[in-house]
Amino acid sequence: MTGATSPHHGMNAAGVRSRSGLFLAAIRALIACLFTLWLWIAPPHAVLGGTQPAFLFEGYLVFAMVMLAIAWRSWWFEFRLGGLAFFIDALTMLIGLAATEAVTFDFFSAFLTFYAFLTLTSLARWSRRNAMLAAVGLALCFLVAGLAVDWAGVPIDTTKFLRRLSTLGVLSLLLAWFVQGRQRPALPRPDPADSLPGNAGDDAVLPAQVLAYAMGLCQAQGGLLAWAAAAEPHPRVHAAGSAARPAAIPPLPPPQATPMLFDRARGRALCLTASGRLVARSHPDWPALVMAGTEDEGLSIPLSGRTGRGQLVLYGMPGLNADDLVLAQALAREVAAALDDEEARALAREVAMARLRGQIATDLHDSVVQTLAGARFRLEALRLDQGENPATPASHAIAEICESIAGEQDHVRAIIAQLRHGQILPGQRDIHAEIAALARQLSRHWHVAISPTPAPAPLPVSTALVYECQHLVREGVANAVRHGQARTITIDLAERDGALCLAISDDGQGFAGPPPHALPASLATRAAALGGSFALETRAGHTCLLFTLPLDLS
């Protein structure tokens, strides 16, 4: 299955995905550039040591540009170097506070931006608890910087110093409160409307739509979706975009699996634990669906719902970064909820269909079967009225009609049983033997010669396929006799290239009018519903209906 991303959801992708690591790296570079400029244009008395702190921030600017390039190119190194970068950021702020005497002079306003940057960096990278610890550490840096200025002999206004220290504390609380909202991204719900009318009962429709929905939100170029309902032993796998469906069905990850950014070629993975902590792992145990894919880098999302579980793997996401793991949590909830809702709708449809099948079975029994039984009873009475000689032509004809009616009664009763069970009975049968028996019955009923091609060996197929082929043969023979006045009919069955080929040939008048001829609608519809094909060859004195059906109707 291939498909493009949904345009509707693709429009929302820019607002759903974020790259906080790249954004903060760009802000770091901007702060370093501005501080370098401010220190070079500041009056000499505003900075301890003259222009030496400016050299510090020039070095910091070089570091910031390197980190910006890393954040642009590699989500792995951006995360692994995050702790070291934060330490260098905090150390630079501490030295800058002391060197510029910002704890007591007017340069403090510039460092508010630096402090906000460090607080946002800690909140974007760590849990709330660790981020608050980092905020306390930054406040202590401000205190240490004040003590350093005091030891340098610069008088400190204690009231102003405490006011600025408390301002930093309040700023930390405000930033922590609002930034936590990024961990709960609001996603548009997948629209299930398209899965109901016209597509009900097609198990592939909604998973394909859900996969397109996820690809659209994440700007992915390809994706794999595996989902197994609670009663299913194996998942159903769907592919879209640049992803190819695996040849073998991979097992699902364990229930405790977590979202993961992966780079198989380099053996790198970044996981978001259940507690919200980011963990980098080298050469982890890759999920089976990740290993089954053809691409090395992407996002793996485990799915867990009320009615089943599964896995979603997305490839070709531009700007892959740690924020996508937060998005993955929300996406997993939406995808699982959509699949759960479809399972509930499918159950409701199945209940309604079971009631309808039961009603149809009852109607068939009360009308068709009883009518056939009455007709057979009347014919038997007529035959007995012929007297004691059963060899008369009329008695012989009546006996044949009664036998045909009995066969049709058995056939209708089989349909009633199948309707009440809700499915064709399981198992396999030799289709050559079944069609041969049907041919004998139809030959007696229509008074034509029907010859199945001799079979070199038995051909066991599913009972469902036997049932469908019987319907095709019944209608094909009836059309040949009623419309083509055929007297001889040949039925050929063969397995070719993993498919069943059924050919029904007759010596009738053929189709009227010049070619191309329209295919019989009921036969074409039945063949298409089975996932097969139907071709027609016709001329005066010869007509052939050729059906090619899959051996596996599941």
HULIN-V280320 format. One record per residue. N is the residue number from 1. RES is the residue in one small letter. PHI is phi in whole degrees, 0 to 359 (none if undefined). D_CENTER is the distance of its C-alpha to the mean C-alpha in whole Angstrom. Layout:
n/res/phi/d_center
N/RES/PHI/D_CENTER
N/RES/PHI/D_CENTER
This chain:
n/res/phi/d_center
1/m/none/11
2/t/232/12
3/g/189/12
4/a/262/13
5/t/291/12
6/s/288/13
7/p/298/17
8/h/298/17
9/h/285/15
10/g/299/16
11/m/293/20
12/n/271/19
13/a/296/17
14/a/296/21
15/g/275/22
16/v/270/19
17/r/279/19
18/s/220/23
19/r/228/25
20/s/296/27
21/g/299/28
22/l/292/29
23/f/297/31
24/l/292/33
25/a/296/34
26/a/293/35
27/i/294/37
28/r/301/39
29/a/296/40
30/l/294/41
31/i/297/43
32/a/299/45
33/c/295/46
34/l/293/47
35/f/297/49
36/t/299/51
37/l/294/52
38/w/299/53
39/l/289/55
40/w/287/57
41/i/261/58
42/a/289/59
43/p/296/63
44/p/303/64
45/h/286/65
46/a/276/61
47/v/230/60
48/l/290/61
49/g/84/62
50/g/69/62
51/t/267/60
52/q/298/58
53/p/299/55
54/a/296/54
55/f/295/54
56/l/301/52
57/f/285/49
58/e/294/50
59/g/296/48
60/y/295/46
61/l/296/45
62/v/298/44
63/f/300/42
64/a/296/40
65/m/292/39
66/v/296/38
67/m/295/36
68/l/295/35
69/a/296/34
70/i/295/32
71/a/297/30
72/w/287/29
73/r/261/29
74/s/217/27
75/w/292/25
76/w/291/26
77/f/288/30
78/e/299/30
79/f/281/29
80/r/295/31
81/l/268/34
82/g/298/33
83/g/296/36
84/l/296/39
85/a/297/38
86/f/295/38
87/f/298/42
88/i/294/43
89/d/299/42
90/a/295/44
91/l/296/47
92/t/297/47
93/m/296/47
94/l/298/50
95/i/294/52
96/g/295/52
97/l/300/53
98/a/289/56
99/a/290/57
100/t/263/57
101/e/56/58
102/a/292/55
103/v/292/56
104/t/232/59
105/f/259/59
106/d/287/57
107/f/290/55
108/f/299/53
109/s/300/51
110/a/294/49
111/f/285/48
112/l/299/46
113/t/297/44
114/f/298/43
115/y/295/43
116/a/297/40
117/f/300/38
118/l/294/39
119/t/294/38
120/l/296/35
121/t/299/34
122/s/294/34
123/l/290/32
124/a/286/29
125/r/258/29
126/w/239/30
127/s/289/30
128/r/299/33
129/r/297/35
130/n/293/35
131/a/293/35
132/m/291/38
133/l/296/40
134/a/295/40
135/a/296/41
136/v/297/44
137/g/297/45
138/l/293/45
139/a/296/47
140/l/295/49
141/c/300/49
142/f/298/51
143/l/294/54
144/v/296/54
145/a/298/55
146/g/297/57
147/l/295/59
148/a/296/59
149/v/295/61
150/d/295/63
151/w/294/64
152/a/282/65
153/g/92/67
154/v/267/66
155/p/294/66
156/i/243/63
157/d/280/63
158/t/300/62
159/t/298/61
160/k/295/59
161/f/296/57
162/l/292/56
163/r/296/55
164/r/290/53
165/l/296/51
166/s/292/50
167/t/298/49
168/l/297/47
169/g/296/46
170/v/296/45
171/l/299/43
172/s/298/41
173/l/296/40
174/l/298/39
175/l/296/37
176/a/297/35
177/w/293/35
178/f/280/33
179/v/290/31
180/q/298/29
181/g/297/27
182/r/292/25
183/q/277/23
184/r/232/22
185/p/295/20
186/a/272/20
187/l/251/17
188/p/292/16
189/r/284/15
190/p/296/12
191/d/273/14
192/p/275/14
193/a/300/17
194/d/290/15
195/s/272/14
196/l/262/17
197/p/289/20
198/g/83/20
199/n/244/17
200/a/300/17
201/g/92/17
202/d/269/14
203/d/292/11
204/a/268/9
205/v/291/10
206/l/294/8
207/p/304/5
208/a/296/6
209/q/292/7
210/v/295/5
211/l/296/4
212/a/295/8
213/y/299/9
214/a/295/8
215/m/296/9
216/g/294/12
217/l/294/13
218/c/264/13
219/q/56/15
220/a/274/13
221/q/269/14
222/g/203/11
223/g/198/8
224/l/235/6
225/l/231/3
226/a/244/6
227/w/216/7
228/a/231/11
229/a/293/13
230/a/302/17
231/a/268/18
232/e/266/16
233/p/285/18
234/h/229/15
235/p/284/11
236/r/265/9
237/v/251/8
238/h/235/6
239/a/233/7
240/a/209/9
241/g/66/12
242/s/282/14
243/a/279/12
244/a/251/13
245/r/292/12
246/p/298/14
247/a/293/17
248/a/251/17
249/i/281/14
250/p/278/14
251/p/289/15
252/l/280/13
253/p/291/15
254/p/295/18
255/p/300/18
256/q/274/20
257/a/296/18
258/t/236/17
259/p/301/16
260/m/210/17
261/l/274/18
262/f/228/19
263/d/223/21
264/r/297/22
265/a/299/24
266/r/257/27
267/g/67/25
268/r/240/24
269/a/213/22
270/l/237/22
271/c/246/21
272/l/252/21
273/t/286/23
274/a/297/23
275/s/276/26
276/g/89/25
277/r/263/26
278/l/274/25
279/v/230/26
280/a/268/26
281/r/228/26
282/s/256/28
283/h/49/26
284/p/283/24
285/d/281/22
286/w/289/19
287/p/301/16
288/a/299/16
289/l/291/12
290/v/294/14
291/m/292/17
292/a/284/15
293/g/287/14
294/t/266/17
295/e/253/17
296/d/268/19
297/e/233/18
298/g/174/15
299/l/234/13
300/s/251/12
301/i/231/11
302/p/286/11
303/l/240/10
304/s/218/13
305/g/230/14
306/r/288/16
307/t/252/15
308/g/174/13
309/r/212/12
310/g/189/9
311/q/205/8
312/l/236/6
313/v/235/9
314/l/242/10
315/y/237/13
316/g/68/16
317/m/275/16
318/p/291/20
319/g/66/22
320/l/303/20
321/n/203/22
322/a/298/22
323/d/298/21
324/d/294/18
325/l/289/18
326/v/292/19
327/l/299/16
328/a/299/14
329/q/298/15
330/a/293/15
331/l/296/12
332/a/299/11
333/r/296/13
334/e/293/12
335/v/295/8
336/a/297/10
337/a/295/12
338/a/296/10
339/l/291/9
340/d/298/13
341/d/298/14
342/e/293/13
343/e/298/14
344/a/293/17
345/r/294/17
346/a/297/17
347/l/296/20
348/a/296/22
349/r/296/22
350/e/294/22
351/v/297/25
352/a/296/27
353/m/293/26
354/a/297/28
355/r/296/31
356/l/294/31
357/r/298/31
358/g/297/34
359/q/293/36
360/i/296/36
361/a/299/37
362/t/296/40
363/d/296/41
364/l/298/41
365/h/293/43
366/d/282/45
367/s/247/46
368/v/294/45
369/v/298/46
370/q/293/49
371/t/294/50
372/l/298/50
373/a/297/52
374/g/294/55
375/a/296/55
376/r/296/55
377/f/296/58
378/r/294/60
379/l/293/60
380/e/299/61
381/a/294/64
382/l/296/65
383/r/295/65
384/l/292/67
385/d/290/69
386/q/288/70
387/g/103/72
388/e/277/73
389/n/264/72
390/p/281/68
391/a/271/69
392/t/295/69
393/p/305/67
394/a/295/66
395/s/296/65
396/h/296/63
397/a/294/61
398/i/297/60
399/a/297/59
400/e/295/57
401/i/296/55
402/c/297/55
403/e/296/53
404/s/296/51
405/i/297/50
406/a/297/50
407/g/297/47
408/e/293/45
409/q/300/46
410/d/298/44
411/h/296/41
412/v/294/41
413/r/297/41
414/a/297/38
415/i/297/36
416/i/299/37
417/a/298/36
418/q/294/33
419/l/297/32
420/r/288/33
421/h/279/31
422/g/83/28
423/q/196/27
424/i/291/29
425/l/301/31
426/p/288/30
427/g/112/31
428/q/231/33
429/r/221/36
430/d/282/38
431/i/290/37
432/h/298/40
433/a/293/42
434/e/293/40
435/i/290/41
436/a/297/44
437/a/296/45
438/l/294/44
439/a/298/46
440/r/296/49
441/q/294/48
442/l/293/47
443/s/297/50
444/r/294/53
445/h/289/51
446/w/262/51
447/h/59/54
448/v/230/53
449/a/272/53
450/i/242/49
451/s/237/49
452/p/289/45
453/t/296/46
454/p/304/47
455/a/267/44
456/p/290/45
457/a/200/42
458/p/301/40
459/l/234/37
460/p/286/35
461/v/225/31
462/s/294/29
463/t/300/31
464/a/298/29
465/l/291/29
466/v/301/33
467/y/300/33
468/e/292/31
469/c/296/34
470/q/300/37
471/h/297/36
472/l/297/36
473/v/293/39
474/r/303/41
475/e/287/40
476/g/298/41
477/v/294/44
478/a/299/45
479/n/295/44
480/a/297/46
481/v/281/49
482/r/286/49
483/h/260/48
484/g/255/50
485/q/51/52
486/a/288/51
487/r/245/54
488/t/227/52
489/i/229/48
490/t/240/46
491/i/241/43
492/d/240/41
493/l/236/38
494/a/202/37
495/e/259/34
496/r/222/33
497/d/53/30
498/g/76/28
499/a/229/29
500/l/260/31
501/c/256/34
502/l/242/36
503/a/241/39
504/i/241/41
505/s/246/44
506/d/216/48
507/d/256/51
508/g/282/51
509/q/286/52
510/g/82/48
511/f/281/46
512/a/284/49
513/g/87/49
514/p/284/48
515/p/288/45
516/p/281/42
517/h/261/41
518/a/289/39
519/l/288/37
520/p/304/37
521/a/298/35
522/s/293/34
523/l/293/34
524/a/296/31
525/t/295/29
526/r/295/29
527/a/296/28
528/a/294/25
529/a/296/24
530/l/275/24
531/g/81/22
532/g/249/26
533/s/229/28
534/f/219/32
535/a/233/35
536/l/229/39
537/e/236/42
538/t/211/45
539/r/199/49
540/a/298/52
541/g/88/52
542/h/202/49
543/t/221/45
544/c/226/42
545/l/259/39
546/l/243/36
547/f/249/33
548/t/239/30
549/l/239/28
550/p/291/25
551/l/291/27
552/d/255/23
553/l/273/23
554/s/290/20
